[in-house]
Each structure stands twice: as structure tokens, then as C-alpha cells.
Amino acid sequence: MPKMKTKKAAAKRFKATGTGKFKYPKAGSVHKLASKSAKRKMGLRHAAIVDKTNDKAVRKMLPYA
């Protein structure tokens, strides 16, 4: 059976954690920062974990992660 291909767009956006979950950077931290509060910008610094409803789809895109 041939090897499965990794979706390269997903590989650039998601990283696997040690426990097997996937983390991703939050959107909205690149521009138009003057209109966002300091509290909101601090929350955008930290990576988020993929929700369990989307976990199956991400695993399918990243078979070797």
C-alpha cells in the first residue's frame, strides 16, 4: 500500500504536542493591533489546542504527526 500524503497547508499550521493533541497559533495577532485591548492581545500570544470536534479532521490531514 502506498504512503499517505501529508496536507502541506495543515503541516504548516498545526504542531503535535507530546500528548498527541494538536496546537495552532490564534488568528488576529498580525495587524490592526491598535484597536485591540492589551488583554485581548495577551490572549492571542498563546497557542490554542484543536477542539475534539475538529481533531479527527486534523489527524486525517497529518497522518504521520
N, C-alpha and C positions, 0 to 999 in steps of 0.2 A: 504494500500500500504506500502511495507517495506521502511525502511530508506535507503537513498542513502549512498554509501560508499565514504569516502574521500580518494583520492590517497595520500598515506602517503609520497611518494617521493616529490610530489608537496607541501605538507603541510610543509615539512622541508625547502623548497627553497623559498616560497613566503609568504609574510605577507600582510594583508589587511590594507589600510590606513583608516583614518577617513572618507574620501570622497568616499570610495568604490573602489578605484583603488588598484592595487597590486604592491608592490615593491619587488625587489630582489637584492642581492649583485652582483656586477660586477665580471666577471671572470678575472683571471690573476693576482691576488694580493697575491698569496701564495708563489711562488718560482720563481727563475730566476729574481730577482728584480734588480740585479746589472746591467743588460743590458737595463733596462728601465729608462727613464728620470724621474727627480723629478716631472715634470709637469704631466707626464702620471700616475705616482704613486699616486699623489694627486687626480687625477680624478677618480681613482679606489676606493678611500675611500668611496665615497658617493653611496648610493643605487640608483638604476635606477627604473623607472616606466615601467610596461609592456605596450608595444605598443598596439594600438587599434586593430591591425590585429590579435594579439595573445590573446587578452583579453577574447574572447568567450571560447577559449580552456581552459584557466586557470580557469575560472568560472565553467566550467563543471567538472574539476578535484577537485575543492574546493567548493562543494555545500553549505556549512554552514559557509563560511568565510565572 
